């Protein structure tokens, strides 16, 4: 089979070999304003204890709030919310009511100050542990403090048919998991 070279200097590969789970990250600034931002550069890095890495730009409110306040919630939407998720990428100055302005509902978190987003189906509450800088970009190492999921998914034989998580593939392109296959 013939192979074609992919430009690895490009910002976004096409087609991308890596799918990034999309989360709406909620953080709180020093004035108490909640910020909501979609992020897709994240993944588990350790299991005991659970740690997640989150890639971000130094200029984003997410990075600034994590450095200042040390907490966030990763809210994982289903594919039914994708239009709102994409719209949440539009910059907004910090202000009260950002979650509602983005079309979502705040739900108090269990262990951290930033709220969960009610419409999302899965939530991971995190605390900042360390950051590694790459120029204007960084990778946050986050310890998992708590997690919650919609009750119906927790007991479903195939929870992915209910969760329908979304993954960033490249600009304006996303994918979903509609079902899972169990290896016996």
Secondary structure, DSSP 8 states (H G I E B T S, - for coil): -------TTSSS-SS-S--EE-EEEEEE-TT--EEEEEE--EEEEETTTTEEEEEEETTSHHHHHHHHH-EEEEEE-BGGGHHHHHHTTS---S-TTHHHHTT--EE--SSSSS-EETTSSEEEEEEEEEEEEETTEEEEEEEEEEEEE-HHHHH-TTTHHHH-BEEEEETTEEEE--------
